[in-house]
Amino acid sequence: MKAAIYDTYGPADVLHVDEVARPEIGDGDVLVQVHATTVTTADWRLRASAFPGIMWLPGRMMFGLFAPRNKVLGHEFAGRVVSRGKDVTRFRLGDAVFGFSDGGAHAQYLAVGENAAIARMPAGTGYDEAASIPFGAVAALVFLRDFAKLKPGRKVLVLGASGGVGVYAVQIAKHLGAEVTGVASTANVGLVASLGAGRVIDYRKQEVTDGAETYDLIFDTAGIATFAVVKRALAPKGVYIPLEFGAREILQALVTSVTGGRRVVIGVNGDTREDMEYVAELVEKGAIRPVIDSRYPLERIADAHRRVETRHKTGSVVVTVAADGAAESGAA
């Protein structure tokens, strides 16, 4: 099968498409023929070894000290089940599925455990759209629902509201009953409003945290602020949650957890089957919808990485791997 490979850390040019062995599946796994995947911030950070701050050495030790341990990236996917292990009961051959993997989705085939963060695709959703959902939607859901404990009526400010996580943060915060203000560039003000933000701040024209308005929660989805900057825009018991964090935010979270008042809350979301199924329900209900920035064929995956690395994409950058209707049949 074809897969996008990187043998060494570095710029996008280290990526190349080559033939590799098709993954084997165990008794509890399904083999998915990948129709679409994405390039996320996590993918380019892994490829470039661009782990923030004190996370660089732990990151290298985890993913390969001198060279990448797993040479095929890709964490979001959508495709069809073409083979399954003898113990699999959740999925049938031909099922259209989407979800997360630990890596390896930038390839024509992917082996995934049936109880991993994988679910049937929402009705009426195409492969490109489905592939763009898991990372952003689940991250937004977990950070808002679980870490922030967001309640109806709370005032939420979403920084990076047009990004891969931000577009879902706006929609899910709205779904949870919050009053949502999004921050975006001039070009994306209309998009963010259409996603459910009651107010959109154009950061090119207005100071976002001037203290004139305060919020119960400020969710920084793009790593563009600091607690020191946003503190004056937080309500007295307000919470600042950065999606990306380093040693400074870890220390601030520890200190503010005991001092009271305005707090920093950090966390790392797990990817679960239950959250994937919940997100699929939200899509089917029309509560959330995907936003796609651009599409690239697998052969141009280096260009997809370059687009993500600009930090100015709108929604998700999708990589198409197999054409719709191209799924082959497989053995049960």
N, C-alpha and C positions, 0 to 999 in steps of 0.2 A: 504494500500500500504506500501511498505518498504521505509524507509528513513534513512539516517545517521543523528544521533541526538547528540547534546552535551548539557548537562544540567548545566554545570559549566565551567568556564574558566580553562585552564590548558594545559598540554602536549597532544600529539596526542591520548593517551590512554583514554581521556575523551569521545572520539567518540564511538558510538555503533550504530548498525543497529537494528531498531525496526519497529513495525507496527504502522502507524499513519493514521488518516483519510485522504481520498483523498480530495484535495482542491475543493471547490465549485467555479463555474464560474459565472460571471455576464453577463449581456446582451451584453457587448462589449468585452468579453474575449474569448480566446480559451483555451482548455485543451490539453496540449501536453504530450504524452507519451514519457518520456525521454529515449533515447537510449544511450546517452553519455553526460558526463559533464566533468569538470576539477576541479582541486584544484589549485587555484592561490595564489599569495602572500597575497592578501586581505583575502582569506579564512583562511590561517594559522594565520594571525595577529588577525583576529576576534576571532578565536578559543582560541588563547593563550593570548588574551588581550595585544598583543604586539604593541600597538600604539606608534609611535616614539615621543620622546621628549615631548613637551608641548601638544601634541595631546592626551596624555593618558586619562586625565580627561574628555575632551570633547567626546572622543571616548566611554568611559564607560557610560557617560550620554546619549549618542545617542543610543548605542546598548544594554544597560542594566548595571546599576550601580553595582549590586551585583551578577547578574547572567544574562546570555544571554537572551534577550527578544525574539529573533527569533531563535529557536533551530535547524533549518535546514539551513545549509550553501549552497553555490553553486550559482555562478553568470553567468556561461556560460553553454549553453546546445545545444543539437541537438536532434531532435526527430520528431514525427508525430502528426498532429492535429487529435485527436480522438473525440472531441466534441467542439461545438462552441455556443456562445450566439446568441440570435435571431437577434441582430443588426450587427453581424459581416459580412463584405462583402469582406475583403481582402483575406481571406483564406477559403479553402474548406476542407472537411474531407479527410484525407489521405495525405494532403500536408506535404512534408518534410521541416522542418523549423529549423532555428538556431538563436541564439541571446543571449541577456542579460536578467537577472531577478534581482530583488532587493534582492534575496536570495531564497532558497527553491529548487534549481536545483539538490541537492544531494538526489533525491527521484525518484520514478517511474513515478510520474505525477506532472505537474506544470501548474498552471493557470497564463496566461499572457494576458495583454491587447493587442488587435489587433494592436493598434497604438504605442505600446511600441517598444523598440529596437529589433525587430524581423523581419526576412526576410526569403524568400524561400532559401533553400540550393542551393549553386552553382551546376550546372550540373556536374555530374561525381565525386562529392565529397562524401566520406563516412561519416557516423555519427561521428566517432572518429575524423576525420580530421576537420569536420565542427565545432565540439564543441571546438576545440583548436584555433579557429580563432578570435572570437569577441573581447575579452579583449585586446590581444596584438595588433591586427590590428587596431582597432578603436583608442586605446591610441596613437599608433605611428602616425596614420593619423592626429589626432587632434593636437598633440604636434608639429608635423612638419609643417603641412599645416596652422593651425590657430594660434598657439602661436608663432612659429618661423618665420612664413611667408616665408617659404623656397622658393627660386627662382632657376631656372635652372642655372647651372654653379657654384653654391656655394659649398664650401668645407665643408664637414660634417664629424665629428668624432663621432662614435657611441660606447659608453662604454657599456660593457655587451652585445655585439652584438650577442651572441648565446643564450641569455635568452628569456623568454616568450614574452617580448616586443621588445627586441633587434633584433630578427630575422625578425620581420616585419618592424622595423625602417630602417634596411639596405635596404630592398626591396622597401619600399615606398619612401625613400629618392632617391633611384636610379630611380624609376618611375617618381618622380618629377623633374628629370634632374640634380640632384646634383652629385658631385664627392664624393664618399663615401669611408671612411676608417673605418674599423671595428676593435674592440679590443676584443680578445678572448684568451683562453688558447691554448696550442699546439694542443690538441686533436680536437679542433673545427676550426682551421684555414681553412681547406679545405671546411667545411660547409659554413662558412661566405663568403668565396670567391665565392662559388657556388650560393649564394643568391644575388650576384651583387656587392659586395664590390670590388672596383678597387685595394685596398690595404688592407692587414690585418696585424695588429700588434699582435705578440705573447707577451702578457704582462709578460710571464715568462722569456723572453729572451731580452726584450727591454723596456727601460723607455718610457712610453707613452707620457708624456708631458714634454719632455726635452727642448722644445722651438725651436728645429731644424725645425719643421714643424708647421705652424699655420693654424687655421681653422676659417671659418665664423660662424660655429655652432658646439658646443660640446653638445651632447645629452647623459646624464647619465641615462641609463635605469635601473640601478641596485643599485643605492645609494652607489657607490664605490669611489666617488671623492668629492672634495670640490672646491669652487670657488677659494680659495687661491692657490690650487694645479694646477688647469687647466688654470688659468688666463694667464700664460706666453705662453700657446699654442693657445690662442685666437688672431685673427686678431684685429687690433685697434678698429674696431666697432663690434667685434665678440660677440656672445651670448652663454651663458651657461644655459642650461635648465635641471634641475634635475627632474626626475620623482617622486622621494621621497624627501620631504623637511620638514624642521622644522622652529623654530623661527629664526635661523641664516640666512637661505635662504630667509625667508620673509623680514627680515630687509635689506639684501643685495639687494633684488629686488627693494625695495622702494628707497634705496640710489642710486643705479646705474641708476634708471629710470630718475633721475634728474641731475646726475653728468656727464652723457654722457660717451663716450668711451665704454669699455667692459661692458656688462650688464649681470645680472641674470634675467631670466624670469621664473616665476612659474605659474602654473595653474592646474586646476582639470577638466578633460574632462567629459562632459556629454555623455550619451549613447543615441543616437537617431536612429530612424527608417531610416532616410535619410543616415546616415553614414553607417549603417549596409547594406543597399541596395548598396551603393557605393562600400563597401568592397567586397560584393558578386560579383559585376561586375569585380572588379580587379582579383578575383580568377578565374572567368570564362575566362577572357582574358589571363590568365597565367602570369599576372604582379606580383602576389604574390602567395606563396604556404605555406601551414602549415608545421610546424616542430614538431614532437612528440618525447618527451623524453622517456616516458614509459607509460604503461597502467596497471591499477589495476581494479579488479572487485569491486563493491560497498562494498562487505564484507571486503575488505582490504583497505578501505579508510584511515585508520590511517597510513598505510604504505605510501600512496600517500602524506599525509601531511608531514610525515617525510622526504620524498624525496624533497619536495618543500622547507622545512625549512633548508635544507643544503645550499641553495642559489647557488647551482652548477648544476641545471638542464639545459638541452639543449632544448629549445622550451617549449612545454606544457606537463604537467602531466595529462593524461586522465583517467577518471573513467568510466568504462562501466557499464551501468545500465540495458538495455534490448537488447536482441540479434536482429540483423537486421531481418526484416520481421515479428517481433513479435507483431506489432501494432494491437490493437483490433479495431473493428469498434465502432462508437459512434453515438449518436443521433445528428441530426442537430440542 
